[in-house]
Amino acid sequence: MFKAYGNFWKQYFDFKGRTSRKGYWWVVLANALISLFFYVCLLMAMGQMLASNVDATPGGKFPGMIICMLSILGLIGLYHLAIIIPSLAISVRRYRDAGLNPWWVWLLPLSGLAIVAAAMTQTFSTQLGSLLLAFYIVSVVMSLANLVICALPSDYIVKNK
């Protein structure tokens, strides 16, 4: 697991080559565990704040708890920003290993961006709700497709044409 995660960071901008199923899923597990750790820390800070009846108004009793929660949220945001490019790179390599054109990796982010751009042109109306529902449905379908593709054995698509 540690070797695969180390390779994930070493191959930060490597969009060439291949990544095995094992290497891909170890990285997914490691990223999930790191995210879980951050979110548990955030929930613990929130629970501590709620349990101690923190006054969140300016000049309140415990502004340190608010700063702690904002710091954890900042770390979560920085971590997720840091893994965007290597996650795309490992997905491209995994798609290539499964025998699929790696350009398919860009379908989910680009389709989501198109729907969000369309939603931003709308005022708050039923059309906006419909576009956000469409974004959600497209995201779920594309995420499930990505899950299936990344679970395929090496050269599966090439062998089964």
N, C-alpha and C positions, 0 to 999 in steps of 0.2 A: 504494500500500500504506500509506504513512504517513498519507495523508488519511483512508483508511478506518479506520485504527487510532485516529487522533485523534478521529474521529466516534464510535467505540466508547466512548471515555471521556467525550466530551461528552454523549452520550445515555445516561448511566449509568442513570437511572431512567425513560427514555422507553419506555413499553410501547405507545405509540400510533404510528401511521404504518407505514411499510414500510422494508425493507432489501433491496436488490438482491442477486442471487446473488454478483455480483462483490464487493460490499462485505462480505458475510458471509464469503466464503471468504478474502479478504485478512486479515480479523481472525483466522480460524481458523489461517491460516498464521503470522501474527505471534505468536499465543499459543503455537503449537507450537514456534516457533524460540526464544522466550524460555524456555519450559520446558526445551527441549533444552539451552540454555546453562546453566541452573541444574543440571540433572542431570549434564552433563559436568563442571562444577566439582565437584560432589559426588563423582563417580567419580574425578576426579583427586586429590582430598583423601584418599579411601579408598585409592587406589593408593599414594599417598605414605606413608600411614600403614602399610600392609602392607609396603611395600618397606623401610621403616626399622625394622621390628620394634618398633613402638611398644608400650610396656607400658601397657595401658589401666587398670590397677588404680590405686586412689587412691595418690598419691605416686609414680606411674610416671614414666618418662622424659619423655614428650612430651604433657602434658595439653593443650597448645595445639592439637594436631591434633584432639583430641576436641572442643574448643571450636569450632574452625573448622568441623568437620563438622556440629555441632549448629547453628551459625549459618547454614550453608547450608540445612540442613533447615528452620530457622525461616523463612528468606527464601522458600523454596519454598511452605511452608504459608501465609505471609502473601500471597504473590502469588495463589495459588489461591483463597484467601478473598476477595481483592479483586476477582477477576473473576467471582465467582458471579452477582451481580446483573446486571452489564452483559451477561453471557453469556445469562442468561435473557431479558433485554430484547431483545437482538438476535435471539434465536431466535423470540420472540413476533412481532417485526416481520417476520422472514423467513417464518414460517408464514402470516402475514396476506398477504404479498406473493404467496405461492404459491396463495392462495385457500382456505386451510384455517383452521378456527377456531383461534385462538391458544391456547385452553384445552388443546389437545392437548399442548402443551409440558410441562404439569405431570404428564402421565401417567407418564413415566419416574421422576421423583423420588418421586412419591407411591406408585407400585407398589413401588419399591425400599424405601421407608420402611415400607410395610406388611409386606413380607417380613422385613426386619430386626427389626421389632417382634415379629413372630411368632417369629423365631429367638431373640430375647432371653427369651421365656417358656419356652423349652425347656431342659432340662438337656443336658449333653454326651451325645448318643446318636445313633442313626442318623437320628432325625427332624431333628436340627439339621443334619446333613450334607445331608439331602434339601432342607431349606429354603435352605441356602446354595447348593446346586446350582440350585435354582429361581431364586434371586436372580441368579445368574450367567447363566442362560439368558434370563431376562426382560431383564436389562441388555443382553445382546448383541443380542437381537431388537429391543429398543426403540432401541438406538443405531444399528443398521442402518436401521431405519425413519426415524429422525431424519436420517441421512445422505441417504437417498433424498428425503425431503421437502425438505430444505434445498437439494438439487440441482435441484429442479423450477423451470422458468421461471415468470415472473410470471403470476399468474392461471391457472395450468395446470389446477387442479381446477375452477374456475368454467367455463372454456372447454370442458372435456371431460366435463361432466355429461350 
